[in-house]
Amino acid sequence: MSIFVNPFSRSSRAGDAWFCVGSVSSYPNIDECTRVAEHRPCGEKSVPGCRVFHIPRHDSSEATEVAIDDWKDPDMGGDTKDQVMVFQYKGRFVAVNHECPHSSYPLSNGLPFDIEDFGVVLSSGIQCPKHDWSFDLHTGRSDRGNYRLQVWEVQQNLKQGGHGEMEVWVRRKKRNG
């Protein structure tokens, strides 16, 4: 007897469930050092380089997209600590908390960059423009202090009935310990 568990079904920890944040083709590929939220060509349109979603901790099925300019408005964006920013940097999708853990500034204004050592790319990061602190986009570690940016899990899955179109799904990483 085999048991199949759907990874996208609602779990007992509903705030940690997977949430679809759109099709892969709706995200421009950021590959230069400009502000993440800056508009870029994507298909035939010009769209922001990232999208922000309010995903309540108690139930991710209540998630809503937040306009970049409305991130701080509690009526539009909810609690800023429950906002995730999703973007594609150099072909890889990234999902992190929208708010800088050091200064509570929106990281959609941040600058993505490669973390290098002697010309070898080790990882990628984002720099908060408020105080110039940087965070690794894969581990969340800060370049100063003990602040850590929450990094979300990201998956790309085939859209059901989408004829080969892929979707991006995110969820909060489970804490160990």
Contact map, one row per residue, 1 for C-alpha under 8 A:
111000000000000000000000000000000000000000000000000000000000000000000000000000000000000000000000000000000000000000000000000000000000000000000000000000000000000000000000000000000
111100000000000000000000000000000000000000000000000000000000000000000000000000000000000000000000000000000000000000000000000000000000000000000000000000000000000000000000000000000
111110000000000000000000000000000000000000000000000000000000000000000000000000000000000000000000000000000000000000000000000000000000000000000000000000000000000000000000000000000
011111000000000000000000000000000000000000000000000000000000000000000000000000000000000000000000000000000000000000000000000000000000000000000000000000000000000000000000000000000
001111100000000000000000000000000000000000000000000000000000000000000000000000000000000000000000000000000000000000000000000000000000000000000000000000000000000000000000000000000
000111111000000000000000000000000000000000000000000000000000000000000000000000000000000000000000000000000000000000000000000000000000000000000000000000000000000000000000000000000
000011111000000001000000000000000000000000000000000000000000000000000000000000000000000000000000000000000000000000000000000000000000000000000000000000000000000000000000000000000
000001111100000011100000000000000000000000000000000000000000000000000000000000000000000000000000000000000000000000000000000000000000000000000000000000000000000000000000000000000
000001111110000011000000000000000000000000000000000000000000000000000000000000000000000000000000000000000000000000000000000000000000000000000000000000000000000000000000000000000
000000011111110010000000000000000000000000000000000000000000000000000000000000000000000000000000000000000000000000000000000000000000000000000000000000000000000000000000000000000
000000001111110110000000000000000000000000000000000000000000000000000000000000000000000000000000000000000000000000000000000000000000000000000000000000000000000000000000000000000
000000000111110000000000000000000000000000000000000000000000000000000000000000000000000000000000000000000000000000000000000000000000000000000000000000000000000000000000000000000
000000000111111110000000000000000000000000000000000000000110000000000000000000000000000000000000000000000000000000000000000000000000000000000000000000000000000000000000000000000
000000000111111110000000000000000000000000000000000000001111100000000000000000000000000000000000000000000000000000000000000000000000000000000000000000000000000000000000000000000
000000000000111110000000000000000000000000000000000000111111100000000000000000000000000000000000000000000000000000000000000000000000000000000000000000000000000000000000000100000
000000000010111111000000000000000000000000000000000000001011000000000000000000000000000000000000000000000000000000000000000000000000000000000000000000000000000000000000001111000
000000011110111111100000000000000000000000000000000000000011100000000000000000000000000000000000000000000000000000000000000000000000000000000000000000000000000000000000001100000
000000111000000111110000000000000000000000000000000000000001000000000000000000000000000000000000000000000000000000000000000000000000000000000000000000000000000000000000111000000
000000010000000011111000000000000000000000000000000000000001101000000000000000000000000000000000000000000000000000000000000000000000000000000000000000000000000000000000111000000
000000000000000001111100000000000000000000000000000000000000000000000000000000000000000000000000000000000000000000000000000000000000000000000000000000000000000000000011110000000
000000000000000000111110000000000000000000000000000010000000000000000000000000000000010000000000000000000000000000000000000000000000000000000000000000000000000000000011110000000
000000000000000000011111010000000000000000000000000000000000000000000000000000000000000000000000000000000000000000000000000000000000000000000000000000000000000000000011100000000
000000000000000000001111111000000000000000000000000000000000000000000000000000000000000000000000000000000000000000000000000000000000000000000000000000000000000000001111000000000
000000000000000000000111111000000000000000000000000000000000000000000000000000000000000000000000000000000000000000000000000000000000000000000000000000000001000000001111000000000
000000000000000000000011111100000000000001100000000000000000000000000000000000000000000000000000000000000000000000000000000000000000000000000000000000000000000000000100000000000
000000000000000000000111111100000000000001100000000000000000000000000000000000000000000000000000000000000000000000000000000000000000000000000000000000000000000000000000000000000
000000000000000000000011111110000000000001000010110000000000000000000000000000000000001100000000000000000000000000000000000000000000000000000000000000000000000000000000000000000
000000000000000000000000111111000000000111000011100000000000000000000000000000000000001100000000000000000000000000000000000000000000000000000000000000000000000000000000000000000
000000000000000000000000001111100000000000000000100000000000000000000000000000000000001111100000000000000000000000000000000000000000000000000000000000000000000000000000000000000
000000000000000000000000000111110001000000000000100000000000000000000000000000000000001111100000000000000000000000000000000000000000000000000000000000000000000000000000000000000
000000000000000000000000000011111000000000000000000000000000000000000000000000000000000011000000000000000000000000000000000000000000000000000000000000000000000000000000000000000
000000000000000000000000000001111100000000000000000000000000000000000000000000000000000000000000000000000000000110000000000000000000000000000000000000000000000000000000000000000
000000000000000000000000000000111110000000000000000000000000000000000000000000000000000000000000000000000000001110000000000000000000000000000000000000000000000000000000000000000
000000000000000000000000000000011111010000000000000000000000000000000000000000000000000000000000000000000000001100000000000000000000000000000000000000000000000000000000000000000
000000000000000000000000000000001111110000000000000000000000000000000000000000000000000000000000000000000001111100000000000000000000000000000000000000000000000000000000000000000
000000000000000000000000000001000111110000000001110000000000000000000000000000000000001000000000000000000011111100000000000000000000000000000000000000000000000000000000000000000
000000000000000000000000000000000011111000000001111000000000000000010000000000000000000000000000000000000001100000000000000000000000000000000000000000000000000000000000000000000
000000000000000000000000000000000111111100000001100000000000000000000000000000000000000000000000000000000000000000000000000000000000000000000000000000000000000000000000000000000
000000000000000000000000000000000000111110000111100000000000000000000000000000000000000000000000000000000000000000000000000000000000000000000000000000000000000000000000000000000
000000000000000000000000000100000000011111000111100000000000000000000000000000000000000000000000000000000000000000000000000000000000000000000000000000000000000000000000000000000
000000000000000000000000000100000000001111111110000000000000000000000000000000000000000000000000000000000000000000000000000000000000000000000000000000000000000000000000000000000
000000000000000000000000111100000000000111111110000000000000000000000000000000000000000000000000000000000000000000000000000000000000000000000000000000000000000000000000000000000
000000000000000000000000110000000000000011111100000000000000000000000000000000000000000000000000000000000000000000000000000000000000000000000000000000000000000000000000000000000
000000000000000000000000000000000000000011111100000000000000000000000000000000000000000000000000000000000000000000000000000000000000000000000000000000000000000000000000000000000
000000000000000000000000000000000000000011111110000000000000000000000000000000000000000000000000000000000000000000000000000000000000000000000000000000000000000000000000000000000
000000000000000000000000000000000000001111111111000000000000000000000000000000000000000000000000000000000000000000000000000000000000000000000000000000000000000000000000000000000
000000000000000000000000001100000000001111001111100000000000000000000000000000000000000000000000000000000000000000000000000000000000000000000000000000000000000000000000000000000
000000000000000000000000000100000001111100000111111000000000000000000000000000000000000000000000000000000000000000000000000000000000000000000000000000000000000000000000000000000
000000000000000000000000001111000001111100000011111000000000000000000000000000000000001100000000000000000000000000000000000000000000000000000000000000000000000000000000000000000
000000000000000000000000001000000001100000000001111100000000000000000000000000000000111100000000000000000001000000000000000000000000000000000000000000000000000000000000000000000
000000000000000000000000000000000000100000000001111110000000000011110000000000000000111000000000000000000000000000000000000000000000000000000000000000000000000000000000000000000
000000000000000000000000000000000000000000000000011111000000000011110010000000000011110000000000010000000000000000000000000000000000000000000000000000000000000000000000000000000
000000000000000000001000000000000000000000000000001111100000001111000000000010000011100000000000000000000000000000000000000000000000000000000000000000000000000000000000000000000
000000000000000000000000000000000000000000000000000111110000001111000000000011110111000000000000000000000000000000000000000000000000000000000000000000000000000000000000000000000
000000000000001000000000000000000000000000000000000011111011111100000000000000000111000000000000000000000000000000000000000000000000000000000000000000000000000000000000000000000
000000000000001000000000000000000000000000000000000001111111011000000000000000000100000000000000000000000000000000000000000000000000000000000000000000000000000000000000000000000
000000000000011100000000000000000000000000000000000000111111000000000000000000000100000000000000000000000000000000000000000000000000000000000000000000000000000000000000000000000
000000000000111000000000000000000000000000000000000000011111000000000000000000000000000000000000000000000000000000000000000000000000000000000000000000000000000000000000000000000
000000000000111110000000000000000000000000000000000000111111111000000000000000000000000000000000000000000000000000000000000000000000000000000000000000000000000000000000000000000
000000000000011111100000000000000000000000000000000000111111111000000000000000000000000000000000000000000000000000000000000000000000000000000000000000000000000000000000000000000
000000000000011010100000000000000000000000000000000000100011111000000000000000000000000000000000000000000000000000000000000000000000000000000000000000000000000000000000000000000
000000000000000000000000000000000000000000000000000000110011111100000000000000000000000000000000000000000000000000000000000000000000000000000000000000000000000000000000000000000
000000000000000000100000000000000000000000000000000011110011111110000000000000000000000000000000000000000000000000000000000000000000000000000000000000000000000000000000000000000
000000000000000000000000000000000000000000000000000011100000011111000000000000000000000000000000000000000000000000000000000000000000000000000000000000000000000000000000000000000
000000000000000000000000000000000000000000000000001111000000001111100000000010000000000000000000000000000000000000000000000000000000000000000000000000000000000000000000000000000
000000000000000000000000000000000000000000000000001111000000000111110110000110000000000000000000000000000000000000000000000000000000000000000000000000000000000000000000000000000
000000000000000000000000000000000000000000000000001100000000000011111110000010000000000000000000000000000000000000000000000000000000000000000000000000000000000000000000000000000
000000000000000000000000000000000000100000000000001100000000000001111110000000000000000000000000000000000001000000000000000000000000000000000000000000000000000000000000000000000
000000000000000000000000000000000000000000000000000000000000000000111111000000000000000000000000000000000000000000000000000000000000000000000000000000000000000000000000000000000
000000000000000000000000000000000000000000000000000000000000000001111111100110000000000000000000000000000000000000000000000000000000000000000000000000000000000000000000000000000
000000000000000000000000000000000000000000000000000100000000000001111111110110010000000000000000000000000100000000000000000000000000000000000000000000000000000000000000000000000
000000000000000000000000000000000000000000000000000000000000000000001111110111010000000000000000000000000000000000000000000000000000000000000000000000000000000000000000000000000
000000000000000000000000000000000000000000000000000000000000000000000111111111000000000000000000000000000000000000000000000000000000000000000000000000000000000000000000000000000
000000000000000000000000000000000000000000000000000000000000000000000011111111110000000000000000000000000000000000000000000000000000000000000000000000000000000000000000000000000
000000000000000000000000000000000000000000000000000000000000000000000000111111000000000000000000000000000000000000000000000000000000000000000000000000000000000000000000000000000
000000000000000000000000000000000000000000000000000000000000000001000111111111000000000000000000000000000000000000000000000000000000000000000000000000000000000000000000000000000
000000000000000000000000000000000000000000000000000011000000000011100111111111110010000000000000000000000000000000000000000000000000000000000000000000000000000000000000000000000
000000000000000000000000000000000000000000000000000001000000000000000001111111110110000000000000000000000000000000000000000000000000000000000000000000000000000000000000000000000
000000000000000000000000000000000000000000000000000001000000000000000000010011111110000000000000000000000000000000000000000000000000000000000000000000000000000000000000000000000
000000000000000000000000000000000000000000000000000001000000000000000011010011111110000000000000011000000000000000000000000000000000000000000000000000000000000000000000000000000
000000000000000000000000000000000000000000000000000000000000000000000000000000111110000000000000111000000000000000000000000000000000000000000000000000000000000000000000000000000
000000000000000000000000000000000000000000000000000001111000000000000000000001111111000000000000100000000000000000000000000000000000000000000000000000000000000000000000000000000
000000000000000000000000000000000000000000000000000111100000000000000000000011111111100000000000111000000000000000000000000000000000000000000000000000000000000000000000000000000
000000000000000000000000000000000000000000000000000111100000000000000000000000000111110000000011110000000000000000000000000000000000000000000000000000010000000000000000000000000
000000000000000000000000000000000000000000000000011110000000000000000000000000000011111000000011110000000011000000000000000000000000000000000000000000000000000000000000000000000
000000000000000000001000000000000000000000000000011100000000000000000000000000000001111100001111000000000000000000000000000000000000000000000000000000000000000000000000000000000
000000000000000000000000001111000001000000000000111000000000000000000000000000000000111110001110000000000000000000000000000000000000000000000000000000000000000000000000000000000
000000000000000000000000001111000000000000000000110000000000000000000000000000000000011111111100000000000000000000000000000000000000000000000000000000000000000000000000000000000
000000000000000000000000000011100000000000000000000000000000000000000000000000000000001111111100000000000000000100000000000000000000000000000000000000000000000000000000000000000
000000000000000000000000000011100000000000000000000000000000000000000000000000000000000111110000000000000000000000000000000000000000000000000000000000000000000000000000000000000
000000000000000000000000000011000000000000000000000000000000000000000000000000000000000111111000000000000000000000000000000000000000000000000000000000000000000000000000000000000
000000000000000000000000000000000000000000000000000000000000000000000000000000000000000111111100000000000000000000000000000000000000000000000000000000000000000000000000000000000
000000000000000000000000000000000000000000000000000000000000000000000000000000000000011110111110000000000000000000000000000000000000000000000000000000000100000000000000000000000
000000000000000000000000000000000000000000000000000000000000000000000000000000000000011110011111000000000000000000000000000000000000000010000000000000010100000000000000000000000
000000000000000000000000000000000000000000000000000000000000000000000000000000000001111000001111100000000000000000000000000000000000000000000000000000111100000000000000010000000
000000000000000000000000000000000000000000000000000000000000000000000000000000000001110000000111110000000000000000000000000000000000000010000000000011110000000000000000000000000
000000000000000000000000000000000000000000000000000000000000000000000000000000001111100000000011111100000000000000000000000000000000000000000000000011110000000000000000000000000
000000000000000000000000000000000000000000000000000100000000000000000000000000011011100000000001111100000111000000000000000000000000000000000000000000000000000000000000000000000
000000000000000000000000000000000000000000000000000000000000000000000000000000011010000000000000111110111110000000000000000000000000000000000000000000000000000000000000000000000
000000000000000000000000000000000000000000000000000000000000000000000000000000000000000000000000111111111110000000000000000000010000000000000000000010000000000000000000000000000
000000000000000000000000000000000000000000000000000000000000000000000000000000000000000000000000001111110000000000000000000000000000000000000000001110000000000000000000000000000
000000000000000000000000000000000000000000000000000000000000000000000000000000000000000000000000000111110000000000000000000000000000100000000000001000000000000000000000000000000
000000000000000000000000000000000000000000000000000000000000000000000000000000000000000000000000001111111000000000000000000000000110000000000000000000000000000000000000000000000
000000000000000000000000000000000000000000000000000000000000000000000000000000000000000000000000001111111100000000000000000000000000000000000000000000000000000000000000000000000
000000000000000000000000000000000000000000000000000000000000000000000000000000000000000000000000001100111110000000000000000000010100000000000000000000000000000000000000000000000
000000000000000000000000000000000000000000000000000000000000000000000010000000000000000000000000011100011111110000000000000000010000000000000000000000000000000000000000000000000
000000000000000000000000000000000001000000000000000000000000000000000000000000000000100000000000011100001111110000000000000001110000000000000000000000000000000000000000000000000
000000000000000000000000000000000011100000000000010000000000000000010000000000000000100000000000010000000111110000000000000000000000000000000000000000000000000000000000000000000
000000000000000000000000000000000011100000000000000000000000000000000000000000000000000000000000000000000111111000000000000000011000000000000000000000000000000000000000000000000
000000000000000000000000000000000011000000000000000000000000000000000000000000000000000000000000000000000111111100000000000001111000000000000000000000000000000000000000000000000
000000000000000000000000000000001111000000000000000000000000000000000000000000000000000000000000000000000000111110000000000001111000000000000000000000000000000000000000000000000
000000000000000000000000000000011111000000000000000000000000000000000000000000000000000010000000000000000000011111000000000111100000000000000000000000000000000000000000000000000
000000000000000000000000000000011000000000000000000000000000000000000000000000000000000000000000000000000000001111100000000111100000000000000000000000000000000000000000000000000
000000000000000000000000000000000000000000000000000000000000000000000000000000000000000000000000000000000000000111110000111110000000000000000000000000000000000000000000000000000
000000000000000000000000000000000000000000000000000000000000000000000000000000000000000000000000000000000000000011111000111110000000000100000000000000000000000000000000000000000
000000000000000000000000000000000000000000000000000000000000000000000000000000000000000000000000000000000000000001111111111000000000000000000000000000000000000000000000000000000
000000000000000000000000000000000000000000000000000000000000000000000000000000000000000000000000000000000000000000111111110000000000000000000000000000000000000000000000000000000
000000000000000000000000000000000000000000000000000000000000000000000000000000000000000000000000000000000000000000011111000000000000000000000000000000000000000000000000000000000
000000000000000000000000000000000000000000000000000000000000000000000000000000000000000000000000000000000000000000011111100000000000000000000000000000000000000000000000000000000
000000000000000000000000000000000000000000000000000000000000000000000000000000000000000000000000000000000000000000011111110000000000000000000000000000000000000000000000000000000
000000000000000000000000000000000000000000000000000000000000000000000000000000000000000000000000000000000000000001111011111100000000000000000000000000000000000000000000000000000
000000000000000000000000000000000000000000000000000000000000000000000000000000000000000000000000000000000000000001111001111100000000000000000000000000000000000000000000000000000
000000000000000000000000000000000000000000000000000000000000000000000000000000000000000000000000000000000000000001110000111110000000000111000000000000000000000000000000000000000
000000000000000000000000000000000000000000000000000000000000000000000000000000000000000000000000000000000000000111100000111111000000000111000000000000000000000000000000000000000
000000000000000000000000000000000000000000000000000000000000000000000000000000000000000000000000000000000000000111100000001111100000011111000000000000000000000000000000000000000
000000000000000000000000000000000000000000000000000000000000000000000000000000000000000000000000000000000010011110000000000111110000011110000000000000000000000000000000000000000
000000000000000000000000000000000000000000000000000000000000000000000000000000000000000000000000000000000010011110000000000011111001111000000000000000000000000000000000000000000
000000000000000000000000000000000000000000000000000000000000000000000000000000000000000000000000000100001110111000000000000001111111110000000000000000000000000000000000000000000
000000000000000000000000000000000000000000000000000000000000000000000000000000000000000000000000000000000000111000000000000000111111100000000000000000000000000000000000000000000
000000000000000000000000000000000000000000000000000000000000000000000000000000000000000000000000000000101000000000000000000000011111100000000000000000000000000000000000000000000
000000000000000000000000000000000000000000000000000000000000000000000000000000000000000000000000000000100000000000000000000000011111100000000000000000000000000000000000000000000
000000000000000000000000000000000000000000000000000000000000000000000000000000000000000000000000000000000000000000000000000000111111110000000000000000000000000000000000000000000
000000000000000000000000000000000000000000000000000000000000000000000000000000000000000000000000000001000000000000000000000000111111111000000111000000000000000000000000000000000
000000000000000000000000000000000000000000000000000000000000000000000000000000000000000000000000000000000000000000000000000011110001111100000111000000000000000000000000000000000
000000000000000000000000000000000000000000000000000000000000000000000000000000000000000000000000000000000000000000000000000011100000111110011110000110000000000000000000000000000
000000000000000000000000000000000000000000000000000000000000000000000000000000000000000000000000000000000000000000100000001111000000011111111100000000000000000000000000000000000
000000000000000000000000000000000000000000000000000000000000000000000000000000000000000000000101000000000000000000000000001111000000001111110000000000100000000000000000000000000
000000000000000000000000000000000000000000000000000000000000000000000000000000000000000000000000000000000000000000000000001110000000000111110000000000100000000000000000000000000
000000000000000000000000000000000000000000000000000000000000000000000000000000000000000000000000000000000000000000000000000000000000000111111000000010100000000000000000000000000
000000000000000000000000000000000000000000000000000000000000000000000000000000000000000000000000000000000000000000000000000000000000001111111100000111100000000000000000000000000
000000000000000000000000000000000000000000000000000000000000000000000000000000000000000000000000000000000000000000000000000000000000001100111110011110000000000000000000000000000
000000000000000000000000000000000000000000000000000000000000000000000000000000000000000000000000000000000000000000000000000000000000111100011111111110000000000000000000000000000
000000000000000000000000000000000000000000000000000000000000000000000000000000000000000000000000000000000000000000000000000000000000111000001111100000000000000000000000000000000
000000000000000000000000000000000000000000000000000000000000000000000000000000000000000000000000000000000000000000000000000000000000110000000111111000000000000000000000000000000
000000000000000000000000000000000000000000000000000000000000000000000000000000000000000000000000000000000000000000000000000000000000000000000111111000000000000000000000000000000
000000000000000000000000000000000000000000000000000000000000000000000000000000000000000000000000000000000000000000000000000000000000000000001101111100000000000000000000000000000
000000000000000000000000000000000000000000000000000000000000000000000000000000000000000000000000000011000000000000000000000000000000000000001101111110000000000000000000000000000
000000000000000000000000000000000000000000000000000000000000000000000000000000000000000000000000000010000000000000000000000000000000001000011100011111000000000000000000000000000
000000000000000000000000000000000000000000000000000000000000000000000000000000000000000000000001100110000000000000000000000000000000001000111100001111100000000000000000000000000
000000000000000000000000000000000000000000000000000000000000000000000000000000000000000000000001100000000000000000000000000000000000000000010000000111110000000000000000000000000
000000000000000000000000000000000000000000000000000000000000000000000000000000000000000000000011100000000000000000000000000000000000000011110000000011111000000000000000000110000
000000000000000000000000000000000000000000000000000000000000000000000000000000000001000000000111100000000000000000000000000000000000000000000000000001111100000000000000011110000
000000000000000000000000000000000000000000000000000000000000000000000000000000000000000000000010000000000000000000000000000000000000000000000000000000111110000000000000011110000
000000000000000000000000000000000000000000000000000000000000000000000000000000000000000000001110000000000000000000000000000000000000000000000000000000011111000000000001111000000
000000000000000000000000000000000000000000000000000000000000000000000000000000000000000000000000000000000000000000000000000000000000000000000000000000001111100000000001110000000
000000000000000000000001000000000000000000000000000000000000000000000000000000000000000000000000000000000000000000000000000000000000000000000000000000000111110000000111100000000
000000000000000000000000000000000000000000000000000000000000000000000000000000000000000000000000000000000000000000000000000000000000000000000000000000000011111000000111100000000
000000000000000000000000000000000000000000000000000000000000000000000000000000000000000000000000000000000000000000000000000000000000000000000000000000000001111101011110000000000
000000000000000000000000000000000000000000000000000000000000000000000000000000000000000000000000000000000000000000000000000000000000000000000000000000000000111111111110000000000
000000000000000000000000000000000000000000000000000000000000000000000000000000000000000000000000000000000000000000000000000000000000000000000000000000000000011111100000000000000
000000000000000000000000000000000000000000000000000000000000000000000000000000000000000000000000000000000000000000000000000000000000000000000000000000000000001111100000000000000
000000000000000000000000000000000000000000000000000000000000000000000000000000000000000000000000000000000000000000000000000000000000000000000000000000000000011111111100000000000
000000000000000000000000000000000000000000000000000000000000000000000000000000000000000000000000000000000000000000000000000000000000000000000000000000000000001111111000000000000
000000000000000000000000000000000000000000000000000000000000000000000000000000000000000000000000000000000000000000000000000000000000000000000000000000000000011001111100000000000
000000000000000000000011000000000000000000000000000000000000000000000000000000000000000000000000000000000000000000000000000000000000000000000000000000000000011001111110000000000
000000000000000000000011100000000000000000000000000000000000000000000000000000000000000000000000000000000000000000000000000000000000000000000000000000000001111001011111000000000
000000000000000000011111000000000000000000000000000000000000000000000000000000000000000000000000000000000000000000000000000000000000000000000000000000000001111000001111100000000
000000000000000000011111000000000000000000000000000000000000000000000000000000000000000000000000000000000000000000000000000000000000000000000000000000000111100000000111110000000
000000000000000001111100000000000000000000000000000000000000000000000000000000000000000000000000000000000000000000000000000000000000000000000000000000000111100000000011111000000
000000000000000001111000000000000000000000000000000000000000000000000000000000000000000000000010000000000000000000000000000000000000000000000000000000011110000000000001111100000
000000000000000111100000000000000000000000000000000000000000000000000000000000000000000000000000000000000000000000000000000000000000000000000000000000011100000000000000111110000
000000000000001110000000000000000000000000000000000000000000000000000000000000000000000000000000000000000000000000000000000000000000000000000000000000111000000000000000011111000
000000000000000100000000000000000000000000000000000000000000000000000000000000000000000000000000000000000000000000000000000000000000000000000000000000111000000000000000001111100
000000000000000100000000000000000000000000000000000000000000000000000000000000000000000000000000000000000000000000000000000000000000000000000000000000000000000000000000000111110
000000000000000000000000000000000000000000000000000000000000000000000000000000000000000000000000000000000000000000000000000000000000000000000000000000000000000000000000000011111
000000000000000000000000000000000000000000000000000000000000000000000000000000000000000000000000000000000000000000000000000000000000000000000000000000000000000000000000000001111
000000000000000000000000000000000000000000000000000000000000000000000000000000000000000000000000000000000000000000000000000000000000000000000000000000000000000000000000000000111
